[in-house]
Amino acid sequence: METKRKQTKKELFLEILRFLIVGGTATVFDYIVFWLFDGVLFPLVSTAAGWKTTSLIVSTGLGFVVGLIVNWVLSVKFVFLAVRDKEEARSKKSFTLFTVIGVIGLILTEVGVVLLVLILPEFSMFGRTEFLDVTWAKWLAKVIMTCIVLVWNYVGRKLFVFKS
């Protein structure tokens, strides 16, 4: 049985840095999927059907799923190296808990993105109101909620999944 050793400030700093790198990578995957669905695939359907909010919610959810899978794989292999029990941290139970924390983050993101899109004014940059066929308000809302949920994900996963 291993004795519990407290992480040094340097180890914690490096862990957070790795978390940010992994989170950034997962976010890139999330945003690409979000853009593909909301900006490329769904506009073809939603212009005829008139379901823009549904498109936003589905695109956000699909991006989340891809980002979650990328995040899990990289977190296990790269981020949380100082865990008490590596086998437990890589178990199905831990993945489930990791996912539950992520789903709470997804709910926060979904609610936040929709609310922010409703309250943020539409603005233009470079003479356009869209960027890659998604409005600036949607991108700004997505970035704001990503920052908020980033903190939730790190704290939740550190305390409940990758205990040191």
N, C-alpha and C positions, 0 to 999 in steps of 0.2 A: 504494500500500500504506500502510495506516494504521500509525502507531507505537503500540505498546502503552502505554496510560496507566493508572496505578494509580488505583483509585477512592479518593476522599477518604472520611474517616470519615462525613461528612454524607451523601454519596451512598450509601454502604453502609447507613447507618441508614435512609435513605428507601427504599432497595430492600427492606430487611427489613420495614419498615412496610407497603409495598405488597404484599409477599409474604404477610404476615399477613392483610391485608384480603382479598386474593384467596383465600388458603387458607380464611379464614372463610366467604367466599361459597360456595366449592366444598364446604366442610363442611356448610353449611346444605342444599345440594342433596343431598349424600350422606346426611345424617341423615333428610331428608324421604323419600327413596326407601327407606332402611332401615326407617323406621317404617311406610311404606305396605305394604311387603311382609311384614315380620316381625310388625307389629302389626295389620294390617288384612286383607291377602289370604291369607297363609299359615296363620294360625290356623284358618281355615275348613277347610283341607286337612289340616293337621298334627294336629288333634284327632282326626280319624278315622284317619289313617295312622300317627300316633305318631312323627313324624320331626322333633322340635323342633330338634336340632342341625343337621340339613340346612337347615331353614328359616333358622336363624341364619347359617349360612355363605353360603347363596344371597343372603339379604337384604343381608349385608355386601358381597358381591361386586357386586351390582347397584348399590348406593349408590356403591361405589368407581368403577364405570365412568362413571356420570353425573358424579361429582365430578371425575374425571380429565379429562373433556372440557371441563368448565367451567374447570378449572384451567389447561389448556393454552391455551385461547383467551385467557383473561385474562392469563396469564403472558407470552405473546408480545406482547400489545398494551399491557400496563400495568406489569408488574413489572420484567423484565430489560431495561432500556433501554440499559445500557452494555455491549453485547456487541461483540466484535471484528468479527464477520461476521454481519450481520442476516439475510442470505439463508440462510446455513448454519444459523443458529439457528431458522429457520422451515421448514427442509427436512423431508422425510419421514424422513430418517435421524435428525434431532434429535427428531422426534415419537416415533420408535421408541425411542430412548434414554430420552426423557422417560417413556414408557410402561413400559419395563423397570424404571426406578428406581421408578415408581409401583407396579408389580407386586410388586417386592421389599417395598415398603411395605405392600401389600395382604396379602402372605403374613405379614409381621410382625403386621399388624392381625388377620388371621383367627386365627392361632395365639394371639396375646395375648388376644383377646376370648373365645375358647373357654376358655382356661386360667383367665382371670380370673373368668369366669362360674362355672366349676367350683369355684374356691377362695373367691370372695367370698361372705360370708353374705348371705342375702336380708334386706333391711331395709325398713321402711316409712317413708314421709314423708306427712305430712298424713293419717295413718290408712289409707294405701293402699300396697300393695306394687307396684302398677303405675302407670305414667304413660303415657297414651295407648296402653294395652294392651301395653306392653313393660315388663318388670320393671326395677326400679331397678338391679339388679346388671348387667344388659345395658347400660344407659345409662352407668353408671359405668365399666364395662370399655371401652366405645366411646370415652368421653372420655379415659381414661388412655392408650389406644393411639393416639388422635389426636394427643395431645401428643408422644408418643415419635416417631411417624412424621413429624410436622411437621419435626422437626430433621433426620431422615434425608432427607426430600424436598428441603429447602432446600439442604443441603450437597451432596447428589448432583447436583441440577440445576444448581447454581452451578458446580460443578467440571467436570461432564461435558457439559452441554448449553448453558448460557448463559455461556460463558467470556468474561471481560472482559480 
